[in-house]
Amino acid sequence: MNSFKLLLVCVFTCMSLSVLAQDTTKHQPAIFTYVEQMPSFPGDMYAYIGQNIRYPELARKNNIEGRVILNFVVNEEGLISDVKVIRGIGGGCEEEAVRVVEGMPKWRPGKQNKKPVSVYFTLPIAFKLDTGNSPASSTSDGK
């Protein structure tokens, strides 16, 4: 009888340890760098940027021009997240570029093996002061 109780205790202890040893954390889906079909903006991305970007006053006053390079994730649903500045130029240009990208509509997600997946995307945004008489504030095509 004592050996039966001991066996039962051992069985329950092993079962408890087995349950504790199981990984109960949810794994985050992989974020790809390159996939068979890269994510795409629904329309003319540079027209969207040009219409929504506002040249920061501090950058304008200090004649700051250049490219802000952003990196972000386009997830399986086409939503943008984790926007990070890779290279900035100062004068508030980084914050403005992040604001515009975070406000973008849903993208068409990237696909791997015909399934939507999360993908890193790198986007340069050019800030260039107008030298003419037009009131336009910036260009985003690097010209």
Buried (B, 14 or more C-beta within 10 A) or exposed (E): EEEEEEEEEEEEEEEEEEEEEEEEEEEEEEBBEEBEBBBBBEEEBBEBBBEBBEBBEEBBEEEBBBBBBBBBBBBBEBBBEEBEBEEBBEBBBBEBBBBBBEEBEEBBBBBBEEEBBBBBBEBBBBBBBEEEEEEEBBBBEEE
